[in-house]
Amino acid sequence: MNNQKKTFLKAYTLIELSISLMIISLIMAGIFSMATGSVVKSKVSSTNDKINKIYRALGVYLITNKRLPCPASLNDGINDSANFGVESRPSSGDCGGFSGSTSNLRYGMVPVRQLNLSSDYAVDDFGNKISYIIDKRYTGDFMTNIVKDAASFGTAPSTQLMTIKEKQLDGTSVIDLSQVAIVVILSHGPNGLGAFNANDGTQNLAPSDSGEAENYPSTPYNSATSYDGVFYSEALNSDDFDDILFFKSRVDFVNDFSMQNLIPCYSDGVTDASFTPTSKYYGQYLYANSDCSGTFEVAPRKTQKCGLNGQWEWILQNCP
């Protein structure tokens, strides 16, 4: 009699299959989540790179033109080759754009044409326009004849128009990061809430986060409704807040691009009666009205020089 081995095939039960599928799904979800997070981080990094390139281009523009550019209109789409990214400056020293709570604030998009940047730099990596907000007094033409508190980069008074804040971890208290910002460059981040679409002038939905809402101009864009000059940087405690905020003061521009030559010393700082009070730019000299008395091969004069931060410096304070 032949001894036959019986072979038994073991099948998976439905419970075992369900558990296996659940584990595979969790693994796949984790991989997808990691991949998605990696893509978002890459886009945030790329957008930050764009914003830093925009700032460097603003510096080059300032060096060349001795002023900052006005915003471009948010109404134009990226395929509008004639107007997209063109500075809105209908008259010297004035700017187009959306006015804020003070008539000196202007809200628009990055003027990439004036900055010699491609249209791609006007749009973040999430498909929305990068906002550009400026105190328009710093867009005024350079003043050869210096007038105190006039609209030019070096003479505009440092009055507070924009305040930059940051939320704290308790979710309610905030700290002021700056009250002297003259330029804000803003991406509305991955969620795009409050941003303007790259393809046209439509504005996305308003954000719900209170900090993010501060970066959102009142809608509709072309209405007379104004926005305040408060902007929030990333709120670390909020998953809803993903705006990318970049801001700079006049001092930042001067230091970063060696533009001390745009900062004047004013005539009201000249108190010595030997001089005719006259305003001068950095590095320029002011001489007394007459030579020092006495016998000199070359008669000296009392001399002042316009130094750093608009401060007069003595070169020769007293006659020999």
C-alpha positions as CSV (number, residue, x, y, z in Angstrom):
1,M,0.0,0.0,0.0
2,N,1.4,3.4,-1.1
3,N,1.9,5.9,1.7
4,Q,0.7,9.2,0.3
5,K,1.6,12.5,1.9
6,K,-1.2,14.9,2.2
7,T,-0.3,18.5,1.5
8,F,-2.5,21.1,3.1
9,L,-2.5,24.7,1.6
10,K,-3.0,27.4,4.2
11,A,-5.0,30.4,3.0
12,Y,-5.1,33.9,4.6
13,T,-8.2,34.6,6.5
14,L,-10.2,37.8,5.7
15,I,-9.1,39.3,9.0
16,E,-5.4,38.7,8.1
17,L,-5.9,40.2,4.6
18,S,-7.6,43.2,6.1
19,I,-4.8,43.8,8.6
20,S,-2.2,43.5,5.8
21,L,-4.1,45.9,3.6
22,M,-4.4,48.3,6.5
23,I,-0.7,48.2,7.1
24,I,0.1,48.7,3.5
25,S,-2.3,51.7,3.3
26,L,-0.7,53.3,6.4
27,I,2.8,52.8,4.9
28,M,1.6,54.3,1.6
29,A,-0.1,57.2,3.3
30,G,3.1,57.9,5.3
31,I,5.2,57.8,2.2
32,F,2.7,60.1,0.4
33,S,2.6,62.5,3.3
34,M,6.3,62.7,3.5
35,A,6.5,63.2,-0.3
36,T,3.9,66.0,-0.1
37,G,5.6,67.6,2.8
38,S,8.9,67.5,0.9
39,V,7.3,69.1,-2.2
40,V,5.8,71.9,-0.1
41,K,9.1,72.5,1.7
42,S,10.8,72.7,-1.6
43,K,8.3,75.2,-2.9
44,V,8.7,77.3,0.2
45,S,12.4,77.3,-0.2
46,S,12.2,78.2,-3.8
47,T,9.8,81.1,-3.0
48,N,12.2,82.4,-0.4
49,D,15.0,82.3,-2.9
50,K,12.8,84.3,-5.3
51,I,12.1,86.9,-2.6
52,N,15.8,87.3,-1.8
53,K,16.5,87.7,-5.5
54,I,13.8,90.4,-5.7
55,Y,15.5,92.2,-2.8
56,R,18.9,92.1,-4.4
57,A,17.3,93.5,-7.6
58,L,15.7,96.3,-5.6
59,G,19.1,97.1,-4.3
60,V,20.5,97.3,-7.9
61,Y,17.6,99.5,-8.9
62,L,18.2,101.8,-6.0
63,I,21.9,102.1,-6.9
64,T,21.0,102.9,-10.5
65,N,17.9,105.2,-10.0
66,K,18.4,106.5,-6.4
67,R,14.9,105.6,-5.6
68,L,12.8,102.4,-5.1
69,P,10.1,101.4,-7.7
70,C,6.4,101.6,-7.2
71,P,4.3,98.4,-7.2
72,A,2.9,96.9,-10.4
73,S,-0.8,96.4,-10.8
74,L,-2.4,93.3,-9.4
75,N,-5.0,93.3,-12.1
76,D,-2.8,92.0,-14.9
77,G,-2.2,88.3,-15.6
78,I,1.1,86.7,-16.2
79,N,0.2,86.2,-19.9
80,D,-0.5,89.9,-20.3
81,S,3.0,90.6,-21.8
82,A,2.3,94.3,-22.2
83,N,1.5,95.2,-18.6
84,F,2.4,92.4,-16.3
85,G,4.9,93.5,-13.7
86,V,5.2,97.1,-15.0
87,E,5.7,99.7,-12.3
88,S,2.5,101.8,-11.7
89,R,3.9,105.3,-11.5
90,P,1.6,107.7,-13.3
91,S,3.5,110.8,-12.2
92,S,6.9,111.6,-10.6
93,G,6.9,110.8,-6.9
94,D,3.5,109.1,-7.0
95,C,2.5,105.5,-7.3
96,G,-0.5,103.6,-8.4
97,G,-1.7,100.6,-6.4
98,F,-4.0,100.0,-3.5
99,S,-3.9,102.7,-0.8
100,G,-3.7,101.7,2.8
101,S,-4.9,103.5,5.9
102,T,-2.5,106.3,5.0
103,S,-2.2,107.6,1.5
104,N,1.5,107.0,1.5
105,L,1.1,103.1,1.6
106,R,0.8,101.3,-1.7
107,Y,-0.1,97.6,-2.1
108,G,0.5,95.8,-5.5
109,M,2.7,93.2,-7.0
110,V,6.5,93.0,-7.6
111,P,7.5,95.3,-10.5
112,V,9.6,92.7,-12.2
113,R,10.0,94.7,-15.5
114,Q,11.7,97.6,-13.7
115,L,13.9,95.1,-11.8
116,N,15.0,93.3,-15.0
117,L,13.6,90.0,-13.7
118,S,11.6,87.4,-15.6
119,S,7.8,87.2,-15.0
120,D,8.4,84.0,-13.0
121,Y,9.8,86.2,-10.1
122,A,6.4,87.9,-9.7
123,V,4.8,84.6,-8.9
124,D,5.4,82.3,-5.9
125,D,5.8,78.5,-6.4
126,F,2.1,78.1,-5.4
127,G,0.8,79.9,-8.4
128,N,0.0,83.3,-6.9
129,K,1.4,86.8,-7.3
130,I,4.0,87.9,-4.8
131,S,2.7,91.1,-3.1
132,Y,4.9,94.2,-2.8
133,I,3.9,96.9,-0.3
134,I,5.9,100.1,-0.1
135,D,5.9,103.5,1.6
136,K,5.6,105.5,-1.6
137,R,7.7,108.4,-0.2
138,Y,10.8,106.3,-0.9
139,T,9.9,106.1,-4.6
140,G,10.3,109.8,-5.2
141,D,13.0,111.1,-7.5
142,F,16.4,111.9,-6.1
143,M,16.6,115.5,-4.9
144,T,19.7,117.5,-6.0
145,N,18.4,120.4,-4.0
146,I,17.7,118.8,-0.7
147,V,14.4,119.5,1.0
148,K,13.9,118.1,4.5
149,D,10.9,115.6,4.9
150,A,10.3,115.6,1.1
151,A,9.5,112.5,-0.8
152,S,12.8,110.9,-1.8
153,F,14.7,107.8,-0.5
154,G,17.1,109.8,1.6
155,T,14.8,112.7,2.7
156,A,11.5,110.9,3.6
157,P,10.8,111.2,7.3
158,S,11.0,108.0,9.3
159,T,7.5,108.1,10.5
160,Q,5.9,104.8,11.2
161,L,3.6,103.6,8.4
162,M,4.1,99.8,8.6
163,T,4.4,97.7,11.7
164,I,5.7,94.1,11.5
165,K,4.4,91.7,14.3
166,E,5.0,88.1,15.2
167,K,2.6,85.9,17.2
168,Q,3.9,84.2,20.3
169,L,3.4,80.6,21.3
170,D,0.4,81.4,23.5
171,G,-1.5,82.2,20.4
172,T,-2.7,85.6,21.5
173,S,0.2,87.9,22.5
174,V,2.4,89.5,19.8
175,I,5.8,91.3,19.7
176,D,6.8,94.1,17.3
177,L,9.6,93.0,15.1
178,S,9.9,96.4,13.3
179,Q,8.2,99.8,13.1
180,V,10.4,101.3,10.5
181,A,9.9,98.9,7.6
182,I,9.5,100.7,4.2
183,V,9.1,97.6,2.0
184,V,7.2,94.4,2.5
185,I,7.5,91.4,0.1
186,L,4.8,88.8,0.8
187,S,3.9,85.4,-0.5
188,H,0.6,84.1,0.9
189,G,2.1,80.6,1.1
190,P,0.9,77.1,0.3
191,N,-2.8,77.8,1.1
192,G,-2.8,80.9,-1.0
193,L,-5.5,82.6,1.1
194,G,-5.8,86.3,0.4
195,A,-3.4,86.1,-2.6
196,F,-4.0,87.3,-6.1
197,N,-4.1,84.7,-8.9
198,A,-1.1,84.8,-11.3
199,N,-3.4,84.5,-14.4
200,D,-5.7,87.4,-13.7
201,G,-6.7,89.9,-11.1
202,T,-9.0,87.7,-9.0
203,Q,-8.3,87.4,-5.3
204,N,-8.4,84.1,-3.4
205,L,-10.6,83.5,-0.4
206,A,-9.9,85.4,2.8
207,P,-7.9,83.6,5.5
208,S,-9.4,82.7,8.8
209,D,-6.2,82.9,10.9
210,S,-6.2,86.3,12.6
211,G,-2.5,86.9,11.9
212,E,-2.7,85.8,8.3
213,A,-5.7,88.1,7.9
214,E,-3.6,91.1,8.7
215,N,-1.6,90.4,5.5
216,Y,-4.8,90.3,3.5
217,P,-5.9,93.6,1.9
218,S,-9.6,94.4,2.2
219,T,-11.6,93.1,-0.7
220,P,-12.6,94.1,-3.3
221,Y,-9.1,95.2,-4.4
222,N,-10.2,98.2,-6.3
223,S,-12.6,99.6,-3.7
224,A,-12.0,102.6,-1.6
225,T,-11.8,100.4,1.5
226,S,-8.3,100.7,3.0
227,Y,-6.1,98.3,5.0
228,D,-4.0,99.1,8.0
229,G,-0.2,99.0,7.9
230,V,0.2,96.0,10.2
231,F,1.7,92.8,8.8
232,Y,2.4,89.5,10.6
233,S,5.3,87.1,10.2
234,E,4.8,83.4,10.5
235,A,2.9,82.4,13.6
236,L,4.7,79.4,14.9
237,N,1.7,78.1,16.8
238,S,-0.7,78.0,13.9
239,D,-0.9,75.4,11.2
240,D,-3.2,77.7,9.2
241,F,-0.6,80.5,9.0
242,D,1.8,79.9,6.2
243,D,2.6,83.3,4.8
244,I,6.1,84.1,3.8
245,L,6.9,87.7,5.0
246,F,10.0,89.7,4.1
247,F,10.6,93.3,5.2
248,K,13.3,95.9,5.1
249,S,13.9,99.3,6.5
250,R,15.8,102.3,4.9
251,V,18.7,101.5,7.1
252,D,18.8,97.9,5.8
253,F,18.9,99.2,2.2
254,V,21.6,101.7,3.0
255,N,23.8,99.1,4.8
256,D,23.2,96.2,2.5
257,F,23.9,98.2,-0.7
258,S,26.3,100.9,0.5
259,M,23.9,103.7,-0.3
260,Q,25.1,106.2,2.3
261,N,25.4,108.7,-0.5
262,L,21.6,109.1,-0.5
263,I,21.4,110.2,3.2
264,P,21.7,114.0,3.7
265,C,22.8,116.1,6.6
266,Y,20.3,118.9,7.0
267,S,21.0,122.6,7.2
268,D,19.3,122.9,10.6
269,G,22.2,120.8,12.1
270,V,24.6,123.6,11.2
271,T,24.7,125.8,14.2
272,D,28.1,127.5,13.9
273,A,27.6,131.1,12.8
274,S,30.7,130.9,10.6
275,F,28.7,128.8,8.1
276,T,25.7,129.4,5.9
277,P,23.4,126.6,6.9
278,T,23.2,124.3,3.9
279,S,22.1,120.7,3.5
280,K,24.6,118.2,2.0
281,Y,24.7,114.5,1.1
282,Y,27.0,112.0,2.7
283,G,30.7,112.7,2.0
284,Q,30.2,116.3,0.9
285,Y,31.9,119.2,2.7
286,L,30.6,122.5,4.0
287,Y,33.1,125.3,4.4
288,A,32.9,128.4,6.5
289,N,32.2,131.7,4.8
290,S,35.7,133.1,5.3
291,D,39.2,131.9,5.8
292,C,40.8,131.8,9.2
293,S,42.7,135.0,10.0
294,G,46.4,135.1,10.2
295,T,49.4,134.5,7.9
296,F,49.1,131.2,6.1
297,E,50.6,129.9,2.9
298,V,47.3,128.3,2.3
299,A,44.6,129.8,4.4
300,P,42.4,127.2,6.1
301,R,38.7,127.4,6.7
302,K,36.6,125.8,9.3
303,T,35.1,122.7,7.7
304,Q,32.3,120.2,8.3
305,K,31.6,117.0,6.5
306,C,28.3,115.1,6.1
307,G,29.0,111.8,7.8
308,L,27.1,108.6,8.6
309,N,23.4,108.6,9.5
310,G,23.0,112.2,8.5
311,Q,25.3,113.5,11.2
312,W,27.7,116.4,10.7
313,E,31.4,115.7,11.4
314,W,34.0,118.4,12.1
315,I,37.1,118.4,9.9
316,L,38.4,121.7,11.2
317,Q,36.4,123.0,14.2
318,N,38.6,125.9,15.3
319,C,40.9,128.2,13.4
320,P,44.6,127.7,14.2
